[in-house]
């Protein structure tokens, strides 16, 4: 199956769209899954295939067919058997069917009608760019990052990646997002194009997940965005304005983001780390003195937060990360 998925990824077919179906000749009333392969009787095959609905365009079907005809060796006479293999046990007790009894016109029409009535699925959910399809199945030695402008398919790759992990690895898969309303949308999309593994993938906002970790472990904290904004405003007036940070084109918001996403977002805990840190994506270069000014602003802001007894959203993520390092989470994540 893995070889087949890899082969069709070359033309952009998502790995989740490659399904194993074993059709038993002369059998009916069978619908079992063994080792990821669905086993059906001959008379049930059309209904099983049609139930997926229309998922590819005509040109995509042609591309898949052309690839299949090259990849799969045509079968003619049965290959000679040179080994003794135990007869597989099919749990459902299939009944024998007359080998000459073909599907009736009524049965064909009924199966095709089910396919037509099946919930349609967007074309982009099944067929990807070949490079996207390869990313879905690629193995990484550690954290990885996919970058690209809006509309280039990063979310689509993430969805297919989640489905691939759920299909090939034990346990649950967690997908987090910074957009609060997106988990519901992503969950529904995954359910539509890969319902077989959708129940094993959890979608949750990153802050909702981070909030849940310390709460489950009895760790108290006070998250108050209004107070944290006031804390930064006070630190800016006391430390930022007198420094060189207020003299350039970047405003107060830019330096707040520097603290949130560069310092706290990357877990920087000392000025020495920050002094050597590449700041990809920040565009505005910082000299050594500029970084010292940022660090002083960060320390003033941190002191203001402690004085008010609150944390900000970046602190919440750091708190959750520290808890997970101390004790990895073992219970399922469901939202």
FIDREN-911802 format. One record per residue: residue in one letter; x negated, z, y negated of N, C-alpha, C in turn. Coordinates in steps of 0.1 Angstrom, whole numbers, plus 5000, padded with zeros to 4 digits. Layout:
AXZYXZYXZY...
//
This chain:
X499250005012500050005000499150004987X498150084988497250094976496549954973X496149884984495549754982496649654976X497849664980498849574975499149604960X499249734957499449774943498349724934X497049734939495949684931495949534930X496349464940496449324939497449274929X498649334928499649294919499449344905X498649444904498249494890497449384883X496849294890496049184884496949094876X498249084879499149004871500049094863X499849224863500649314854501849384860X502049364874503149434880502849584881X503649674876503449814876503449864891X502549964893502350004907503650064913X504450124904505750184909506750074914X506549954910507449844914507049784928X505949824933505549784947506049884957X507049844964507649934974507449884988X507249984997507049955011508449955018X508849845025510049835032509849775046X510149855056510049815070511449785075X511649655079512949615084512849605099X513749675106513749675120514749565125X514249465132515149355137516149405147X517349365145518449395154518949535153X518649605142519149745140519949745127X520849855127521649875115521850025114X522350075102522650215100521450305099X520250245096519050315094518650315080X518250435075517750445061516850575061X515650565065514650675065513350635058X512650735053511350715047510250795055X509250715059508150775067506850735060X506050835056504750805049504850715037X505950725029506150645017506750515020X507050475032507550345036509050365040X509950295033511350305036511650215048X512350275058512750205070514250175070X514650055071516050015072516249915083X517449905087517849815097517949675091X517949575099518049435095519249405086X520349465090521649435083521749515070X520849615068520849705056519849655046X518949565050517849525041518249465028X519249375028519649305016520249405006X521049495011521749605003520649694997X519649725004518549815000517749744988X517549614990516749544980517549524967X518849474969519749444958520049564949X519949684955520349804948519449834936X518249774936517349794925517749724912X518649634914519149554902518149454898X518449384887517549274881516449344873X515149334877514149404870513049304864X512949184869511949084864512648964859X511948894850512448764846512148654856X512648544855512448434865510948394865X510348394854508848354854508048464860X508448594859507748704865507948704880X509148664884509348654899508548544905X508348434897507548324902506048374903X505648444893504248494893503948584905X504948674908504848774919504848694932X505748604933505848524946504548444949X504048384938502748304940501648394945X501548514939500548604943500748654957X501948684960502248734974501948634985X502148504982501948394992500448384994X499648414984498148404986497648534993X498148644989497648774993498048805008X499248785011499748815024499648695034X499048725046498848625056500248595062X500648465063501848425069501948465084X503048515088503148565102503848455110X503348425122503948335131504248405144X503448385154503548455167503148595165X503648685173503248825172501748835177X501048925170499648945174499549015187X498548985195498449055208498149195206X498749285215498649425214497549465224X496549535218495349575227495249725228X496249805222496149945222497550005226X497550115231498850185235499250275223X500350245217500850315205502150375209X502350515206503650575209504750515202X505850505208507050445202507550535190X507650485178508050565167509450625169X509650745164510950805165511650795152X512850735152513750725141514750825141X514750925132515651045133517151015133X517650905128519050885125519750825137X519150795148519750745160520450615158X519650505155520250375151521050315163X522050235159522850165169522350025171X522449975182522049835185523049735179X522549625174523349525168523049395175X524049315177523849185183522849105175X521749055181520648995174521148865167X522248805173522748675167523748695156X524148825154525148845144524548855130X524548745122524048735109524948805099X524448835087525248895077526348795073X527548855072528748775068528648745053X529348645049529448605034529948725026X530948805032531448915025530349025023X529549045033528449145032527449105022X527048975021526048935012526648944998X527848904996528548914982528549064978X528949154987529049294983527649344979X526549314986525249364983524749304970X525049174967524649114955525349174943X526649204945527449264935526949404931X526449484941525849614938524649594929X523849494932522649464924523049434910X524049354908524449314894524949434887X525649524894526249644887525249754885X524149744892523049844890522649854876X522249974871521949994857520749904854X520849814844519749724840518549804836X517349744837516149814833515349714824X514749764813514049684804512849614811X512649484807511549414814510249484812X509949544801508649604799508349724808X509449774814509249894822508549854836X508749734840508349684853507049604852X506949524842505849424841504949464829X503749484831502749534821501749424819X500849444809499649364808498749404819X498049314825497149354836496249464833X495749474821494849584817495549714817X496849714813497649834813497949874828X498249774836498549804850497349874857X496149824854494949884860494750024855X495050054842494850184836495750284844X496950244847497950334854497350384867X496550304874496050354887494550394887X493950394875492550424875492250574877X491150604883490750744885489750784874X489950894868489050944857488351074861X487151084857486351204861486751324853X487351304842487751414833488851374823X488951444812489951394802489651254797X490651174794490451044789491451024777X491150924769491950894757492150744756X493450704754493850564752494250554737X493550464730493850454716494450304713X495250294703495750164700496850184689X497050074681498150074671499450094677X500450124668501850144673502350014679X503050024690503649914697502749844707X501549904710500649844720500849894734X501849984736502250014749501550144755X501150234746500450354751501450444758X502750454753503750544759504150484772X504250344773504550284786503550314796X502250304793501150334802501250474807X501550564797501650714801502850734810X503950674809505050684818504750634832X504150524833503750464846502650554852X501750604844500750694849501350814855X502250874848502950994853503650964867X504350854868504950814880503950794891X502850734888501850704898501250834903X500950934894500451064899501451134907X502651134903503751204911503851134925X503651004926503850934938502650954948X501450984942500250984950499551114952X500051224944499351354945500451464947X500051574953500951684955501251754942X502251844942502551924930503351844920X503451904908504251854897503351794887X503951704879503151634868503851674855X502951714845503451764832503051654821X504051614814503851524802504351594790X503451614780503751674768503651574756X504451604745504451524734504551614721X504051564710504251634698505551614691X506351514696507651484690508651564698X509451644692510351734699511451664706X511951554700513051484707512651384717X511351354719510951254728511051294743X510851424747510951454761512251404768X513351414761514651374767514651224769X514151154759514151004760513150964771X511951014772511050974782511551014796X512151124797512651164810513751064815X514651024806515650924810515050794814X514050744806513350624809512750624823X512050734826511350754839512450754850X513550814848514550824858515150684861X515150594851515750464852514850374860X513450384858512650284865511950334877X511950464879511450524891512150644896X513350634899514150754903513650834915X512850774923512350844935511350954932X510650954920509751054917510051124904X511151084897511451144884511651294884X512151344895512351494896511151574897X509951504899508751574900507851564888X508451514877507751494864508451574854X507751664847508351744836507951694823X508851674814508651634800508951754791X508051784782508351904773507451884761X507951924750507151924737505952014739X504851974733503652054735503752194730X504452214719504552344713505552434721X506552364727507452444735506752494748X505952404753505152444765504152554762X503452534750502452644746503152774743X504352774738505052894735505452964748X505852884758506352944770505253014778X503952974777502953034786502653184782X502353214770502153354767503453434768X504653374765505853454766506153494781X505853404790506053434804505153544809X503953564802502953664806503053794797X504053804789504253924781503253934769X502653824765501653824754502553814741X502453904732503153904720502453824709X503153754701502653674689503753654680X503453624667504453594657504053454651X504953364654504753224649505753214637X505153194625505953184613505353074604X505952954605505352844596505352864581X506452934577506452964562505353054558X505053154566503953254563502653184564X502453094574501153024576500952934565X501952864560501752774548501352854536X501952974534501653054523500253104524X499753134537498453184539497453074535X497652954539496752844535496752824520X497952824514497952804499497152914492X497153034497496453144491494953124493X494553084505493153054508492652944500X493452844498493052724490492752764475X493652844470493452894456492152984455X491953064465490853154464489553094467X489453004477488252944482488152794480X489152724482489152574482488952524468X489752574458489752514445488352544438X487752654439486452674433485352594440X485552544452484552464459484552324455X483652244461483652094459484752024466X485552094474486652024481487751974472X487952044461488952004451488551904442X487251854442486751764433486951614437X487151594450487151454455488551404455X488751284462490051214463490951294473X490451364482491251424492491951544487X493251564490494051674484494051794494X494751894490494852014498495351984512X496251894514496851864527495751804536X494851724531493751664539492951774545X492551874537491751984542492452074551X493752094549494552164559494552094573X494651964573494551884585493251894592X492151904583490851914589490752044597X491352154592491252284599492152274612X493352214610494252214621493752124633X493352004630493051904640491651894644X490751924635489251904638488752044642X488952144635488452274639489252344650X490452374647491252434658491652344669X491952214665492352124675491252094685X489952114682488852084691488252214696X488852324692488352454697487052494692X486752454679485452494673485452634669X484452714673484452854670483252904662X482352804659481152844651480852734641X480152764630479752664620478752564627X477952614635476852534641477552424650X478652454656479352344664479952244654X480552294643481152204633480152114626X478952174624477852094616477451974624X477551984638477051874646478251784651X479451814648480551754654480851614648X480951514656481451384651482951394647X483351344636484651354631485351214631X485551164644486151034645487551024639X487850924632489150904627489450974613X488451054608488751124596488351044583X487550944585487250844575486450894564X486751014558486051064547484751144553X483551094550482351164555482151294548X481551384555481251514550479751554551X479151594540477751634540477651774546X476451824547476251964552476952064543X476852044529477452144520478952124520X479452004522480851984524481452054536X480752054547481152124559481152274557X480152324550480152464547481352504538X481752424529482952454521484152454530X484252364539485452364548485452484557X484252524562484152644570484552764563X484152774550484552894542486052894540X486652774538488152764536488752814549X488252764560488852804574488752954576X487653014573487553164574488453234565X488653184553489553254544491053234549X491353124554492753094559492953184571X491953194580492153274592492353424588X491553474578491753604574493153634568X493653534561495053544555496053554566X495853474577496853474588496853614594X495653674596495553804603496153914594X495953894581496553994571498053994572X498653874575500053864575500653884589X499753894599500153914612500853794619X500453674615501053554621500053454626X500453364634499653254638500353124635X499553014635500152884632500252804645X500752684645500952604657499652574664X498652554657497352524664496852644671X497052764665496752894672497552914685X498852864684499652884696499152804708X498652684705498052594716496852664721X495952714712494752784716495052904724X496052974721496453094728496953054742X497752954743498152904756497052854765X496052784758494952734766494052844771X493852954763493153064767493753134779X495053154779495853214790495753134802X495752994801495652914813494252914819X493252934810491952944816491753074823X492353184817492253314824493053314837X494153254837494953244850495753114850X495353014858496052894859497552914863X498352824857499752834860500052784874X500952864881501252824895502752794896X503552834887505052814889505352674883X506452614888506852484883507252494868X507052384861507352374847508652284846X509752344842511052274840511552304827X512052204820512652224807513952144807
//
